[in-house]
Amino acid sequence: MERPAWAPRNIDISVPSVSRMYDFYLGGSHNFEVDREAARQAMEFMPGLPKIMQANRAFMRRAVRFAAGEGITQFLDIGSGIPTFGNVHEVARGARPGARVVYVDHDPVAVAHSQAVLEGDEDADVVAADLLMPQDILASPQVERLIDLNRPVALLLVAILHFVEDADDPYGAVAELRDALAPGSLLVLTHASYEGVPLAQEQAEGAVDVYKNIRNPLIMRSREEIARFFEGYDMVEPGLVPMPIWRPDTAPEDEDPYSFSGFAGVGRSA
């Protein structure tokens, strides 16, 4: 398999990556055939996966505009993935010029491309780190330079927590990040669930099995389990809802049925 010039030398291009699969679903070009093949296998069971990813991105953009409208000027996007159209720093600065953004990911391709996109940008940077190691993120030079933890921060955990198994204590990691941020900070979150998927659960489980087979288990939590991530936060209206329902720009009834898969919400810390 030929290695593209943009692929970092330290990655195994024979193993699928969830961030590169996500890039493929969104129509991006920074993915390999192994990623495309895994994504196609998942789409055999859930053909609307690209619609779900598009709904994720659309919610993220609305939530970032909301945060900027609330006066927040600093954003911490963990599990940010491969840069694509409408990144957090672009959306935030459209609403609040001068906004500062730190992206965090542990996928080398995502980090490399974020570095390329952000080259020369003094108000945005990327950290190679893992959600499960909050102190590595918070103590990074990038966060120390750009984020004032004594002022409110918008913490984005978009389409990442469903890749963390309960045994790895995702609730503990989210709580540790919450406790490190100033009162008035926002948690912006989306999470996969069988609830809302316009398929029989047995069929949707076929797509989940694809992720299990590539050793990136997709954890489909219930609404109640997802709500636990917001402990210590007051939910912003309309609460924890399907993505197209959260402060929509267009009529939700016009959205693809797959867009209503899973949940999205924003909480404000006390």
C-alpha positions in Angstrom: 0.0 0.0 0.0 1.5 3.3 -1.1 1.8 5.9 1.7 0.4 9.3 0.8 2.8 12.2 1.2 0.5 13.7 3.9 0.5 10.6 6.1 2.8 10.8 9.1 5.5 8.1 9.1 4.7 6.8 12.5 1.1 5.6 11.7 0.1 2.1 10.5 -1.9 2.8 7.4 -3.2 -0.8 7.4 -5.3 -0.3 10.5 -8.6 1.6 10.3 -9.0 4.8 12.3 -12.3 6.2 13.6 -11.2 9.8 12.9 -10.3 8.9 9.3 -13.6 7.0 8.9 -15.4 10.1 10.2 -13.5 12.2 7.6 -14.7 9.7 4.9 -18.3 10.0 6.1 -18.0 13.8 5.7 -16.6 13.5 2.2 -13.0 14.4 3.2 -9.9 13.2 1.5 -7.6 12.3 4.4 -8.4 8.7 4.8 -7.0 5.4 3.5 -8.7 2.5 1.6 -8.7 0.5 4.9 -10.7 3.3 6.5 -13.1 3.6 3.6 -13.6 -0.2 3.6 -14.5 -0.3 7.3 -16.8 2.7 6.8 -18.6 1.0 3.9 -19.0 -2.1 6.0 -20.7 -0.1 8.7 -22.9 1.7 6.2 -24.1 -1.7 4.9 -26.0 -1.9 8.2 -26.6 1.8 8.8 -26.6 3.6 5.4 -27.4 6.9 7.1 -24.1 7.2 9.0 -22.9 10.2 6.9 -26.2 12.0 7.8 -25.5 11.4 11.5 -22.0 12.8 11.1 -23.3 15.8 9.2 -25.8 16.4 12.0 -23.0 16.2 14.5 -21.1 18.9 12.7 -24.1 21.1 12.3 -24.9 20.9 16.0 -21.3 21.7 16.9 -21.4 24.8 14.8 -24.7 25.9 16.4 -23.4 25.2 19.9 -20.1 27.2 19.2 -22.1 30.2 18.0 -24.3 29.9 21.1 -21.2 29.8 23.4 -19.7 32.8 21.6 -23.0 34.6 22.0 -22.9 33.9 25.7 -19.5 35.8 25.8 -17.2 32.8 25.8 -14.0 33.5 24.0 -12.0 30.3 24.6 -12.7 26.8 23.4 -11.2 23.4 24.2 -12.2 20.8 21.6 -11.2 17.3 22.7 -11.4 14.6 20.1 -11.4 17.2 17.4 -10.6 14.9 14.5 -9.3 15.8 11.1 -9.9 19.4 10.1 -12.8 20.0 7.7 -15.0 22.9 6.6 -16.4 24.9 9.5 -13.9 24.2 12.2 -14.4 25.5 15.7 -12.0 28.4 15.4 -13.6 29.5 12.2 -17.1 29.4 13.6 -16.1 30.9 16.9 -14.3 33.8 15.3 -17.2 34.4 13.0 -19.3 35.2 16.1 -16.5 36.5 18.4 -13.3 37.8 16.7 -10.2 36.9 18.6 -11.6 33.7 20.1 -8.9 31.3 21.2 -9.1 27.5 20.4 -7.1 24.5 21.5 -7.8 21.3 19.6 -6.9 17.9 21.2 -6.6 14.5 19.5 -4.6 11.4 19.8 -4.8 10.4 16.1 -1.5 11.4 14.5 -3.2 12.2 11.2 -5.7 14.5 12.9 -2.8 16.3 14.8 -0.7 16.6 11.7 -3.4 18.2 9.7 -4.5 20.5 12.5 -0.9 21.7 12.7 -0.9 22.4 9.0 -4.3 24.2 9.1 -3.3 26.3 12.1 0.3 27.2 11.0 0.8 30.9 11.7 -2.4 31.2 13.7 -1.4 32.7 17.1 -4.8 32.1 18.7 -5.2 28.4 17.9 -3.1 25.3 18.5 -3.4 21.5 18.8 -2.3 19.1 21.5 -1.5 15.4 20.9 -3.2 13.9 24.0 -5.9 11.6 25.2 -9.2 12.5 26.8 -8.5 9.9 29.5 -5.5 11.9 30.7 -7.0 15.3 31.5 -3.9 16.6 33.3 -1.8 16.0 30.2 -4.2 18.3 28.3 -4.6 21.0 31.0 -0.8 21.2 31.7 0.1 21.3 28.0 2.1 24.4 26.8 -0.7 25.0 24.3 -3.4 25.2 26.9 -1.3 27.2 29.3 -0.6 29.7 26.5 -4.1 30.1 25.1 -6.6 29.1 27.8 -7.1 31.1 31.0 -8.7 28.5 33.3 -9.9 31.2 35.6 -12.4 32.3 33.0 -15.2 30.3 31.4 -14.3 27.8 28.7 -16.4 26.0 26.2 -15.4 22.3 26.5 -16.4 20.3 23.4 -16.7 16.5 23.6 -18.4 15.9 20.3 -18.7 12.3 19.1 -15.9 11.1 21.3 -17.3 9.7 24.5 -19.0 6.8 22.7 -15.5 5.5 21.9 -14.6 5.2 25.6 -15.6 2.1 27.5 -17.0 2.2 31.0 -14.0 0.3 32.3 -11.9 3.4 31.3 -14.0 5.7 33.4 -15.2 8.3 31.0 -17.4 9.9 33.7 -14.3 10.4 35.9 -12.4 12.1 33.0 -15.3 14.4 32.3 -15.7 15.3 35.9 -12.0 16.1 36.2 -12.2 18.5 33.3 -15.3 20.1 34.8 -13.6 20.7 38.1 -10.6 22.3 36.4 -12.7 24.8 34.5 -14.1 28.1 35.8 -17.8 28.5 36.8 -19.9 29.4 33.8 -18.0 27.1 31.5 -20.0 25.1 29.0 -19.9 21.4 28.2 -20.9 20.7 24.5 -21.5 17.0 23.9 -22.9 14.5 21.4 -23.1 10.8 22.0 -24.3 7.8 20.0 -27.3 5.8 21.2 -29.7 3.2 19.8 -32.4 5.6 20.7 -33.6 7.5 17.7 -31.9 5.3 15.1 -34.5 4.6 12.3 -33.6 0.9 12.3 -34.2 -2.2 14.3 -31.6 -2.4 17.0 -30.5 -5.8 15.7 -29.5 -4.2 12.3 -27.8 -1.2 14.0 -25.8 -3.7 16.1 -24.2 -4.8 12.8 -22.6 -1.4 12.4 -21.5 -1.4 16.1 -19.8 -4.8 15.5 -17.7 -3.3 12.6 -16.2 -0.8 15.2 -15.7 -3.7 17.6 -13.8 -5.6 14.9 -11.4 -2.8 14.3 -10.7 -2.6 18.0 -12.5 0.8 18.5 -15.7 -0.3 20.3 -18.7 2.0 19.8 -20.5 2.2 23.1 -24.2 2.9 22.5 -25.4 4.5 25.8 -28.9 5.3 26.8 -30.2 8.8 27.3 -30.0 8.4 31.1 -26.4 7.2 30.8 -25.4 10.1 28.6 -27.1 12.6 31.0 -24.7 11.5 33.7 -21.9 13.3 31.9 -23.7 16.5 32.7 -23.5 16.1 36.5 -22.4 19.4 37.9 -23.9 21.3 35.0 -27.2 23.0 34.5 -28.7 22.0 31.1 -29.2 24.8 28.6 -32.6 24.7 26.9 -33.8 22.5 25.2 -31.8 20.0 27.2 -30.4 16.7 26.1 -32.2 16.0 22.8 -31.6 14.6 19.3 -29.2 16.8 17.4 -31.6 18.5 15.0 -33.8 19.5 17.9 -31.1 21.6 19.6 -31.7 25.2 18.7 -32.2 24.4 15.0 -31.5 26.8 12.2 -34.0 25.0 9.9 -37.2 23.1 10.5 -36.3 19.7 12.2 -39.0 18.0 10.2 -37.0 18.6 7.0 -34.0 16.7 8.4 -33.0 13.1 7.4 -34.4 10.5 9.9 -30.9 9.3 10.6 -30.0 12.8 11.9 -32.1 12.1 15.0 -29.9 9.2 16.1 -28.2 9.7 19.5 -28.3 12.9 21.7 -26.8 16.3 22.0 -26.7 18.9 24.7 -25.0 21.9 26.3 -24.6 22.3 30.0 -23.4 25.3 32.1 -21.3 24.8 35.2 -22.4 26.4 38.4 
